[in-house]
Amino acid sequence: MGTSENLANLHPIVSLKVMSKSILLEGAKSLSSVYLLEERISVSDLITRETIGYRSAIALALATSLGADPVAVSLQLVDILRVTVPPILFQPADAQALTQYISINSNDQGWLTLSITDEGIAAWLRSVNTLSVKLPAIEMPQTFPPYQGRLPLCDRLKLSFPMLIQWTQTRCNYWLERSEMLISQSCKDSHQYDARSTLVSAWTHASPVACHALLHTTIRAVDTLATQKRETTAYLRQGYALCEALYQLDAAITTTMFKNQTLPIQTSLQQTIKAAQKVLALIVTTILEA
């Protein structure tokens, strides 16, 4: 199998960006018989400390085709999306699940925003963490495709890119093992013996900045891979970005700091690290097998 063909098959993980675009297109079909080419519908990141989501000018494109007011069209789309378009990632596929996981709004210029709620992020992390994939050993650097971009973290640590990936794997394993022990102890200390099962896939917006940064990087990696399926360089770039984000989290979070967090924050940290490790493993495995 050729490299580009193999890389194109990378995506058992749902891209939140692709999902959001699909939801918008379904809403547009419900509103109008005007056919919109998918490539005409741009969906841009809306990822900040406060928001994880996407924004789109699909209502402006529809308004142009219909000769209507963009703001009025955007409000109609919001109403339709809130009640009729089932979520593509989340189950059960009903309107209640959609409004639980995605907040849909429009502004005074007709732009639409789809913001992923904490419950939505938790569901996405759960879907990523069900993947059965492990990072393979990279025994010979020459078996790893060369990357032409700058790798400042590799220069700082005096490691090759493959060795940086192996180091990242080691630190992920450490934190996943350590976090499991600390979370179990927290449940015992707080007498919340049933909390472990309910928190297994939780996410909270109150998570530390470094955890948010890692989550954003993981989401961007999956989004990029879903939209650049035949670009090996893009895969390598996202793999490096994940290593860098995991390094920054490792530097920012100490065991004592982790121990002093609430159970939901501890679980957010654990599940985000696990998801980032899964996506990194998927990238590396696919590249090595290409």
Secondary structure, 3 states (H helix, E strand, C coil): CCHHHHHCCCCCCCCHHHHHHHHHHHHHHHHCCCCCCHHHCCEEEEECCCCEEEEECHHHHHHHHHCCCHHHHHHHHHHHHHHCCCCCCCCCCCHHHHHHHEEEEECCCCCEEEEECHHHHHHHHHHHHCCCCCCCCCCCHHHCCCCCCCCHHHHHHCCCHHHHHHHHHHHHHHHHHHHHHHHHHHHHHCCCCCHHHHCCCCCCCCCCHHHHHHHHHHHHHHHHHHHCCCCHHHHHHHHHHHHHHHHHHHHHCCHHHHHCCCHHHHHHHHHHHHHHHHHHHHHHHHHHHC
